Amino acid sequence: MGETYEAAGVSIEAGDEAVRRIGPLVKSTYRPEVLGGLGGFGGLFDVSNLGLDNPVLVSTTDGVGTKAVVASQMQKFDTIGLDLVAMCVDDLVCQGAQPLFFLDYVAIGKTVPEEIEQLISGIAEGCRQAGCALIGGEMAEHPGVMEPGEFDLVGFAVGAVDRDRIITGEMVGAGDVLIGLPSPNLRSNGFSLARRVLFDVAGKSLNDPAYEGAPHSLGEELLQPSVIYAPAVLAAIEAGSVHTVAHVTGGGLAGNLERVLPDSADAQVDASTWETPRIFTEIQHLGNIDEAEMRTVFNMGLGMVLAVAAEDASNIMATLEAGGHRPTQIGEVTPGTGQAIVN
């Protein structure tokens, strides 16, 4: 008998079984606008009944980075999909867009249907939290390139916003209040540095305590899923004048704030107004990392920042609290040149 795809390391049967397993997970995310079902060559979504006068589509894409390595080492695949959804949908809301639908791409060394089911279960949970439908995806087995148990996860999200309600940052002005939403963990950013410090430099294992006195392991700490802010931020936009929104990912707080500030304004941030989670100080201490480097690589405890009209700040903070978050006033906007200054 000649060579086969199976002999080359790709199992069509395992792929079919994985698709069968994820079908109910995908359907659990559907919105009324989804047309058709799983198995077509493209996902269909009807945008005609969104209640928007002049809808503009907004798209984002992202991955989970080397957090996937930790999930592989832990053999725990059911939460990292939440990170993937968060990275994409929380970018969408920075322009005022409601998430509509999501697609994923899974590259894996060897298809194990149970592992694929776990990965997609996390993505589906993230989509349910964000209010978007998982309408398609791709699963690719890469034998010889990736080892069994290794995977990479990438996502693509589409949202919509009325043209006259797009958040551009142009409305930001002196006197605006800066509201921060806490992040209890690393989310999906800075893992290459975190892994180097914790494992290569400090010699820790995933089973060690996350830090002295921690009730959980380092592996559990690192795999905590990202908070999904999108629904609460959308509610805040409805509750008052939100002038700009920054998703704090790679580049840190200052770097991402500066992306959404006009040239005429500065963001003055007081770092003492929120608590930095212990994992960040642990990484900084073990790696002897400069404060400026930490603030550039990691979110340092804030996942999202809104600049809002001062007269609406109280109402917006109440709305964010109702959405399950603990908003904090972290500073204000002053006349300037488009800089974010963190003191």
N, C-alpha and C positions, 0 to 999 in steps of 0.2 A: 504493500500500500504506500502511496506517495505521501508527501508532506501535507499537513493540515493546519488550519488556523489554530486548532486546539494544541497541536504540538508546538506551535510558535508561541504559545502562552496566552492566547485569547479564547475565552469560552463564551460562545454565543448562547449556550444554554444557561450559563450563570447570569448573563446579561438579561435574558428574557425573564428569568426568575426574579431578578432585582426589580425590573419594571413592573412585574405583577405585584410585588410587595409594596411598591411605593404608590400604586394607583389610588388607594383610599386616602393616603396622606395628601396627595396633590388635590384631590377633589374636596378635601376638608377646607381648602383655602379659597374655593371659588366664590366670586361675587356674581350678582345677577348679569353683569355685562359680559361674562365669559361665554363664548360660543364654541360648541363642539366639546371634545374631551381629549384625554391623553392618547397619544399614538399618531396624531397627524404630523405632517412635516412642518407645521407652523402653528403657533397659538393664536387664537382669534379673540379679539376684545372689542366690544362695541362702545365707542366713545360718544355716541350721539345723545345719550340720556344721562349725562353727568351733572346736568343743571348748571353748566357754565355757559355764559353768553358768547365768549370768544376764546375757546380753549387753546392753550399752547402746551404741547408735550415737552416734558423735561426728562432727560435720560441720564443715568449714571451707571458706572461699572466699578467693581472693586474685587478684592480677594481677601483672604484671611492671613496671608503672609506665612511666616514661619511658626505661627501658632499651630499650624497643621502638624508640625513636627512633634509638638508636645502631645497633641491628641493621638498621634500614631504611637508614640512611646507609651502613653497611658492606655492605649487600646480602648479609648472612650470617644465615640464618634457622635453622640446624640445632642451635643450642645453647640458645637462649633458652627453649625448652620445658622444659629441665631446671630452669631458674630457677622456672618456673611450678609444677612439681610440688613442688620443694623448699619453696616458700613455704607450700604447703598441707599437705603430709604432715608437715613438721616442726612445724607447729602441733598436729596431731593427737596426736603422741607426748607433748606436754606434759601431757596428761591420761592417758597410759598406753595410748592406743589404737593398735592395729595398723592401718595403712592397708589398706583393702579394695578400693575402686574409685575411679575418677577420671573426671570429665567436663570437657571444655574448651569454651570459646567463642572463636572467632576472628572478629574484625571486620576487614575488609580493603578497601582502596580499589578494587582490581581483582583478581579471582581469576586467579592464575597457578598452574596445577596444580603446577609444579615447586617454587614457593615454599611452597605449602600442604604439600606432601610433606615439605619440609625442616622446617617448623614442627612437624608432627606427629611427625617422626622424633625430635626432641628430647624431646617429651612422652612418647613411647613409651619412650625410653631412661630418662627419669626414673622412669617407672612400673616398669620392670624393676628399676631400682636400689632402688626403695622397696618392691617386692613387691606392688604393687597393680595392678589391671586397669583399663585404659582401656576403658570400656564404652559411651561415648556422647559426643556433642558437637554443636556447631552451628557452621556457617560462614556468615557473612553478608557480602555484598558491599555496600559503601556508597558508590557513585559520587556525586560532588557534595558529599559530606561528608568523605571521606578521599581523598587523592591516590593514584594507583597507586604501589605500594611501601610505603605506610603501612599499619600494622596495629595492632591491640590484642589482647592475649591475656589471658584470664581463665580461672580454673579452680575446680573444686569437688571436694572430696575427702570421702569417708566412711570412717570406721574404726569399730572395735568394741573394747570392753574389758569385762571382768567388772565388775559393779557394785561388788563389794567390793574391787576393785583400781584404782578410779579415783584418779588422783593429784590431790589437791585443795590441797596445801600445808599442810594442817592438822597434819601430822606434823613439820614443820620446827621445829627447836629449837636452842638454844645448843649449840655444839660440833660441829654438822654441818659437814662439809667442802664447800667449793665447788669444783667441777671444771669447767673451761672447755674447750671444743672449738674449735680455731682455725678461722678463716675467712681464706683467703688473698686475698680480694678484697671488693669492695663488696656481693657477692650482688645483690639487686635493690632496695636501699634507698639513698636519698639522691641519686639520679641527677639530679634537677632542680637541686640545688645543685652537684653535681659538674660537670654540663654547663655551667652558668652560669660557674663559675670557670675551667674548663679551656678552654672555647671562646670565651665572650664576654669574659671578663676577661683571660685570658692569651693569647688569640688562637691557641691550638694547633689543629692539625688531627689527624684520626684517624690519619694516616700518620706523624706525628711519633713519636719514641721516647716510651715511657710516662713516662720520667723520665731524667735524665742517666745514661748508662751502661746503660740497659735494653736487653736483647737482643730486645725485642719492641715493637710499636707501641702507641700509646695506645688505638687501637681494639681491638686484641687484648686489652689489659689490661681494658678496660671490659666486654668481652663474655665474659670468663672465666665459665663457668657456676657456679652456686651448688653448694656441697657439700650432699649429701643426708645428713642425720644420722640419720634415722628408724630404719633397721635396727640401727645400733650402740646407739642409746639404748634400744631395746626389749630388746636383749641385756643391757644394763647393768641394766635394771629386773629382769630375771630373775636377775642375778648377785648382787644385794644390795639393801639398803634405800635406794631412791631416794625422797626425800621431796618433791622438787618439781623441775620442769624449766622453764627459760625459753628461749624461742626469741628470739634477739636480732635484731630487725628494726627498723622505724621506731620511734623513741623511744629507741634506744640501749640499752646494757647496763643502766644503772640503771633506766630507765623500764620495761623488760620484766621485770627481776628483781622490782621492786616489785609487779607484777601478780600474782605467785605467792607472795609472802611473807605470813605471818599478821601480825596487828597486834602480836604479842608478840615479834617477832624482827627483827633487822637483818642485812643482808648486808654484811660488811666485805671489800672487794675491793682487792687490791694490784695496781695497773696495771703494775708492773714485772715481774710474773711471766710475761708473754707478750710476744711481739714484734709491734709494730704494723707491718703491711705498708707498704711505701714509698709506695704510691699515696695513702694517707691523709695522710701528712706532706707530700706534694707538693701535694695539694689545699689543705691548711691553709696552707701557705706562700704559694702563688699567690693565694689569696683573703684572706689576712690574717684568718683565721677564728679566733675565740676558742676555747680548749680546751673550754669548757663546751658551745658550739654543736656542735663536732665530736662530742663524746661523746653528744649528744642525737640527732644526725642519722644517724651512721654506727655500724657495729658495731665499728670500730677493731681488728679482728682476732680477735674472738670471735663465733662463730655460735650457740653453745648453751651453757647453763650448767646443771649439775645440783647440787642440794644433797643430800648423801648422809650416811648414818650414818658416823661417823668409823671405826668398826671394820670397815666394808665398803669404805672408800675404795680401798685397794690392789687388791682384787679387781675392783672396778668399773673402775678405771683400766686394769687389765690387759685386761679385756673390751673396753673402748673402743679400746685399742691393737690388739687382735686384729681389730677392725672397720675398721682402716685409718686411725685418727685418732691425733693426738698430744695426748692430754689433759694438762692442767696444773692443779695445785692453785693456785687463784687467790685463796683467802681462806677465811673461815669465817663461821659464823652466831653472832651474839651476842644477848643479850637486848636488846630494843629496841621500836620502834614501827612496824615495817613499812617501814623505809627501806633503800635500797641506797647505801652510801657507797663511792665509788671514789677511792682515794688513789694 
